[in-house]
């Protein structure tokens, strides 16, 4: 089993108060603080983020209630791997050199109509959400939280654009049909006999733009600093954790850091968390930003379509059963 890690201090993972952003006040100081966090660790907390405490409590309550259901019932909700809506059993995600992650999830995304052109074309990550008719409380809680978290993601993209000396709407021009994914995670307690290669989530970087994480008081999120030290990013009441993904690092020419992180659950209790992966449109061109390159600092990454990159990364680390991969 891995050794306990020390708790990060606010100089390593700062808490950013989003009040100026949400109230239309000057945000220059806030943008500078965000820029520093994205350069140094790629992680920060946000407070006064605009998500209702009641809605947050409700989605955590629905998450706990869902994962208390019999597994045979949840197995009826298994998601299609290319559309990513529904239940993902434990054992699907496996990082190189580690055992399969000790977690399970229920996943939702931007809810598209059956006659949407991308749904008809069976484009990856484009689909209606999968809502079990017998569980109306799951849909109600998830949709309410999804809507407010999506708005927060859009606001953060405005702030990050300002930090990068871009027009505030720069990234939002590529968010007409964003591949936003929200996952309601359940992490069972890690067995006392678990080895260092058996974790709730093995070390990894996130694939896309930004991740907004709501975690319960149990905590368990740990991140790797540039010097190689692992530190814990604990639960802080009233905040969410935000981190930068790989495509943002590519977009900023490595100015911003997509940091390795992992999840451990040594508490002996059930752990729950709800990340929203705020990704952009499938065809969004990930090209080095004009403010992040120069003759002395040319682009370091080849341009790539946002969706192609995301799909390739999912395929590399997630293995589904044959019947899941071929389901309609």
C-alpha positions as CSV (number, residue, x, y, z in Angstrom):
1,X,0.0,0.0,0.0
2,X,1.2,3.5,-0.7
3,X,2.5,5.7,2.1
4,X,0.3,8.5,3.4
5,X,1.0,11.9,1.8
6,X,1.3,15.3,3.4
7,X,-1.5,17.8,2.9
8,X,-0.9,20.6,0.3
9,X,-0.7,24.2,1.6
10,X,-2.4,27.1,-0.1
11,X,0.8,28.2,-1.8
12,X,0.8,24.9,-3.7
13,X,-2.9,24.5,-4.4
14,X,-4.5,28.0,-3.9
15,X,-8.1,28.8,-3.2
16,X,-9.4,31.3,-5.7
17,X,-12.5,33.3,-4.8
18,X,-14.6,33.6,-8.0
19,X,-16.9,36.4,-6.6
20,X,-15.4,39.1,-9.0
21,X,-15.9,36.8,-12.0
22,X,-19.5,36.0,-11.2
23,X,-20.5,39.5,-10.2
24,X,-19.0,41.3,-13.1
25,X,-16.2,43.0,-11.1
26,X,-12.6,43.5,-12.3
27,X,-10.9,40.1,-12.6
28,X,-7.3,41.0,-13.4
29,X,-5.9,40.0,-10.0
30,X,-8.0,36.8,-10.1
31,X,-6.7,36.0,-13.6
32,X,-3.1,36.5,-12.5
33,X,-3.6,34.1,-9.5
34,X,-5.1,31.5,-11.8
35,X,-2.3,31.9,-14.3
36,X,0.2,31.2,-11.5
37,X,-1.6,28.1,-10.3
38,X,-1.9,26.7,-13.8
39,X,1.8,27.3,-14.5
40,X,3.0,25.7,-11.2
41,X,0.8,22.8,-10.3
42,X,-2.2,22.8,-12.7
43,X,-4.5,22.5,-9.7
44,X,-6.5,25.1,-7.7
45,X,-9.7,25.3,-5.6
46,X,-12.5,27.6,-6.3
47,X,-14.9,29.2,-3.7
48,X,-18.0,31.2,-4.3
49,X,-18.4,29.3,-7.5
50,X,-22.1,29.7,-8.1
51,X,-23.2,26.1,-7.5
52,X,-26.1,25.8,-5.1
53,X,-25.2,23.9,-1.8
54,X,-28.7,22.3,-2.0
55,X,-28.1,21.0,-5.5
56,X,-24.6,19.8,-4.6
57,X,-26.0,17.9,-1.6
58,X,-28.8,16.4,-3.7
59,X,-26.5,15.0,-6.4
60,X,-24.2,13.5,-3.7
61,X,-27.3,12.0,-2.1
62,X,-28.4,10.5,-5.4
63,X,-24.9,9.2,-6.0
64,X,-24.8,7.4,-2.7
65,X,-28.3,6.0,-3.2
66,X,-27.5,4.7,-6.7
67,X,-24.4,2.8,-5.6
68,X,-26.3,1.3,-2.7
69,X,-28.6,-0.5,-5.3
70,X,-27.9,-4.1,-6.0
71,X,-25.1,-4.6,-8.5
72,X,-27.4,-6.7,-10.8
73,X,-29.7,-3.7,-11.2
74,X,-26.8,-1.3,-12.0
75,X,-25.5,-3.8,-14.6
76,X,-28.7,-3.2,-16.5
77,X,-27.5,0.4,-17.0
78,X,-24.0,-0.4,-18.5
79,X,-23.0,2.3,-20.9
80,X,-21.9,2.0,-24.5
81,X,-18.1,2.7,-24.5
82,X,-18.3,5.1,-27.5
83,X,-21.2,7.2,-26.3
84,X,-20.3,7.2,-22.6
85,X,-23.7,7.5,-20.9
86,X,-24.7,5.2,-18.1
87,X,-23.0,2.8,-15.6
88,X,-19.3,2.0,-15.8
89,X,-18.4,-1.1,-13.7
90,X,-15.3,-1.4,-11.7
91,X,-12.4,-2.9,-13.6
92,X,-12.8,-1.0,-16.9
93,X,-10.1,1.6,-16.5
94,X,-6.5,0.4,-16.2
95,X,-3.4,2.6,-16.4
96,X,-0.1,1.0,-17.6
97,X,1.8,-0.7,-14.8
98,X,-1.2,-0.7,-12.4
99,X,-4.1,-2.9,-11.6
100,X,-7.5,-1.8,-12.7
101,X,-8.9,1.2,-10.9
102,X,-11.0,0.4,-7.8
103,X,-13.9,2.6,-8.7
104,X,-17.3,2.5,-10.5
105,X,-19.3,5.4,-12.0
106,X,-22.5,6.6,-13.5
107,X,-21.9,9.0,-16.4
108,X,-23.9,11.6,-18.2
109,X,-23.1,14.2,-20.9
110,X,-24.6,16.9,-23.0
111,X,-28.1,15.4,-23.5
112,X,-28.7,15.2,-27.3
113,X,-31.9,14.4,-29.1
114,X,-32.2,11.2,-31.1
115,X,-32.6,13.2,-34.3
116,X,-29.4,15.2,-33.7
117,X,-27.2,14.8,-36.8
118,X,-24.2,13.6,-34.7
119,X,-26.4,11.1,-32.9
120,X,-27.7,9.7,-36.2
121,X,-24.1,9.5,-37.5
122,X,-23.1,7.7,-34.3
123,X,-20.3,10.1,-33.6
124,X,-18.3,9.1,-30.5
125,X,-19.4,10.9,-27.3
126,X,-22.6,12.2,-28.8
127,X,-25.8,10.6,-27.5
128,X,-28.9,11.1,-25.4
129,X,-28.3,10.5,-21.7
130,X,-29.4,7.1,-20.3
131,X,-31.9,7.6,-17.6
132,X,-33.4,4.5,-15.9
133,X,-37.1,5.0,-15.8
134,X,-37.4,3.4,-12.4
135,X,-34.9,6.0,-10.9
136,X,-36.4,9.4,-11.5
137,X,-34.5,10.9,-8.5
138,X,-31.2,10.1,-10.2
139,X,-32.1,12.2,-13.3
140,X,-33.5,15.1,-11.3
141,X,-30.4,15.5,-9.1
142,X,-27.9,14.9,-11.9
143,X,-29.5,17.3,-14.4
144,X,-29.7,20.1,-11.9
145,X,-26.1,19.7,-10.9
146,X,-24.9,19.3,-14.5
147,X,-26.5,22.6,-15.6
148,X,-24.9,24.6,-12.8
149,X,-21.5,22.9,-13.2
150,X,-21.6,23.5,-17.0
151,X,-22.2,27.2,-16.3
152,X,-19.2,27.3,-13.9
153,X,-17.0,25.6,-16.6
154,X,-18.0,28.3,-19.1
155,X,-17.2,31.0,-16.6
156,X,-13.8,29.5,-15.9
157,X,-13.0,29.3,-19.6
158,X,-13.7,33.1,-19.7
159,X,-11.3,33.6,-16.8
160,X,-8.6,31.4,-18.3
161,X,-8.8,33.2,-21.6
162,X,-8.2,36.5,-19.8
163,X,-5.2,35.0,-18.0
164,X,-3.8,34.1,-21.4
165,X,-4.3,37.6,-22.8
166,X,-7.1,36.4,-25.1
167,X,-10.7,37.7,-25.7
168,X,-12.9,36.2,-22.9
169,X,-15.0,34.3,-25.4
170,X,-12.0,32.7,-27.2
171,X,-12.6,29.1,-26.0
172,X,-16.4,29.5,-25.8
173,X,-16.5,29.8,-29.6
174,X,-15.7,26.1,-29.6
175,X,-18.4,25.2,-27.1
176,X,-21.4,25.0,-29.3
177,X,-21.9,21.3,-28.7
178,X,-19.3,20.6,-26.1
179,X,-18.3,17.0,-25.1
180,X,-18.9,17.7,-21.4
181,X,-18.8,14.5,-19.3
182,X,-20.0,14.3,-15.7
183,X,-19.2,11.2,-13.7
184,X,-20.7,10.2,-10.3
185,X,-17.9,8.1,-8.8
186,X,-18.0,5.5,-6.1
187,X,-14.7,4.4,-4.6
188,X,-15.1,1.4,-2.2
189,X,-12.5,1.2,0.6
190,X,-9.2,-0.1,-0.6
191,X,-8.5,-3.6,1.0
192,X,-5.9,-3.6,3.7
193,X,-3.9,-6.0,1.6
194,X,-3.9,-3.7,-1.5
195,X,-0.5,-3.2,-3.1
196,X,1.0,0.0,-4.3
197,X,-0.4,-0.8,-7.8
198,X,-4.0,-1.1,-6.6
199,X,-5.6,2.4,-6.2
200,X,-9.0,4.0,-6.5
201,X,-7.6,5.8,-9.5
202,X,-4.0,5.1,-10.7
203,X,-1.7,8.1,-11.5
204,X,-2.9,9.8,-14.7
205,X,-3.5,13.1,-16.3
206,X,-6.9,14.2,-17.5
207,X,-7.4,14.3,-21.3
208,X,-9.2,17.5,-22.2
209,X,-9.6,21.1,-21.1
210,X,-10.5,21.5,-17.4
211,X,-11.9,19.2,-14.7
212,X,-14.2,20.5,-12.0
213,X,-14.2,18.1,-9.0
214,X,-16.7,18.0,-6.2
215,X,-15.4,15.6,-3.5
216,X,-16.8,14.4,-0.3
217,X,-15.2,15.1,3.1
218,X,-13.3,11.8,3.0
219,X,-10.9,13.3,0.4
220,X,-8.4,11.0,-1.3
221,X,-7.2,13.2,-4.2
222,X,-3.4,13.4,-4.4
223,X,-1.3,15.2,-7.0
224,X,2.3,15.0,-8.1
225,X,4.4,18.1,-7.9
226,X,7.0,18.9,-10.5
227,X,9.7,17.8,-8.1
228,X,8.1,14.3,-7.9
229,X,6.5,14.7,-4.4
230,X,2.9,13.5,-4.0
231,X,0.7,15.8,-1.9
232,X,-2.9,15.5,-0.8
233,X,-5.6,18.0,-2.0
234,X,-8.1,17.5,0.8
235,X,-11.8,18.4,1.0
236,X,-12.3,22.1,1.7
237,X,-15.9,23.0,2.6
238,X,-17.6,25.2,0.0
239,X,-15.0,24.6,-2.7
240,X,-14.4,22.6,-5.8
241,X,-11.1,21.5,-7.2
242,X,-10.1,22.5,-10.7
243,X,-7.3,21.0,-12.8
244,X,-5.9,21.5,-16.3
245,X,-6.1,18.7,-18.9
246,X,-3.6,17.5,-21.5
247,X,-5.2,19.4,-24.4
248,X,-5.0,22.7,-22.5
249,X,-1.3,22.0,-21.9
250,X,-0.9,21.5,-25.7
251,X,-2.9,24.6,-26.5
252,X,-0.7,26.7,-24.2
253,X,2.5,25.2,-25.6
254,X,3.3,23.7,-22.2
255,X,2.8,27.0,-20.3
256,X,0.1,25.3,-18.3
257,X,0.7,22.1,-16.5
258,X,-1.4,18.9,-16.9
259,X,-0.3,17.2,-13.7
260,X,-0.4,13.6,-12.7
261,X,-2.9,12.8,-9.9
262,X,-4.4,9.7,-8.3
263,X,-7.1,8.7,-5.8
264,X,-6.6,6.6,-2.7
265,X,-9.2,5.5,-0.2
266,X,-7.5,4.2,2.9
267,X,-10.3,5.3,5.3
268,X,-12.3,2.1,5.4
269,X,-15.3,4.1,4.3
270,X,-17.1,4.5,1.0
271,X,-15.9,7.5,-1.0
272,X,-17.8,9.5,-3.6
273,X,-16.8,12.3,-5.9
274,X,-18.3,14.0,-8.9
275,X,-16.0,15.4,-11.6
276,X,-17.1,17.3,-14.6
277,X,-14.7,17.1,-17.6
278,X,-15.4,20.3,-19.5
279,X,-14.4,19.4,-23.0
280,X,-15.1,21.4,-26.2
281,X,-16.6,20.6,-29.6
282,X,-15.4,17.5,-31.4
283,X,-13.9,19.4,-34.3
284,X,-12.4,22.2,-32.1
285,X,-8.8,22.7,-33.5
286,X,-6.2,22.4,-30.7
287,X,-3.5,24.7,-32.2
288,X,-0.9,26.6,-30.2
289,X,-2.4,29.9,-29.0
290,X,-1.0,33.0,-30.5
291,X,-0.1,34.4,-27.0
292,X,1.8,31.2,-26.1
293,X,4.4,31.0,-28.9
294,X,7.0,33.2,-30.6
295,X,10.1,32.9,-32.8
296,X,12.0,32.0,-29.7
297,X,9.3,29.6,-28.4
298,X,7.8,27.9,-31.5
299,X,4.8,25.5,-31.1
300,X,5.9,22.2,-29.6
301,X,2.8,20.1,-30.5
302,X,1.2,19.2,-33.8
303,X,-2.4,20.5,-34.2
304,X,-5.1,17.9,-33.4
305,X,-8.9,17.8,-33.4
306,X,-10.2,17.9,-29.9
307,X,-12.5,14.8,-30.2
308,X,-10.0,12.6,-32.0
309,X,-7.5,13.1,-29.2
310,X,-10.1,12.4,-26.5
311,X,-11.3,9.2,-28.2
312,X,-7.8,7.9,-28.7
313,X,-7.0,8.4,-25.0
314,X,-10.1,6.6,-23.8
315,X,-9.4,3.7,-26.1
316,X,-5.9,3.4,-24.7
317,X,-6.9,3.0,-21.0
318,X,-10.4,1.6,-20.9
319,X,-11.3,-2.0,-21.9
320,X,-14.9,-3.0,-22.1
321,X,-16.4,-6.4,-22.6
322,X,-17.2,-7.4,-26.2
323,X,-20.9,-7.2,-25.6
324,X,-20.6,-3.7,-24.2
325,X,-18.6,-2.5,-27.2
326,X,-21.1,-3.8,-29.7
327,X,-24.3,-2.8,-27.9
328,X,-26.7,-0.5,-29.7
